[in-house]
Amino acid sequence: MGALQHGARAPKPWPMLSEYNIAPPAPCPSPFNLAAHVLGAARHNPDKTALSVLGSVDSQHWSYAQLEAAVRGTGTGLLQAGLKPGDCVLMRLGNTVEFPIAYLGAIAVGPDTGPNIFAADFDRSADNN
């Protein structure tokens, strides 16, 4: 069997309840800015849900307009704090809405970003030296 073209459907050897696409996605444009891509949807779909943070007790749902305001505000705050394009920003990766807002805000204004899932380990090792 040859390679599938983008958007082609795989043959189904047995009856299935859903359709799926195993073809690789189209490549991202180059250069690609994730913040511009996400925030671009705010112009066309400001009231559509852009981000949901689901919890066992409560959930948060952010529209594209709300997300855009938070991301742009965070980016502005980073610039006002003295960050410049090319500066390094290290963020602790958490399961809250603050991480994607901070991450997109940093990308939007230009600092190099790096999510960090090992912040607690770094803090412990720094305390031991």
Summary of the structure (lengths in Angstrom):
residues: 129
radius of gyration: 19.7
end to end distance: 58.0
largest distance: 60.8
contacts: 281
relative contact order: 0.13
helix: 38%
strand: 16%
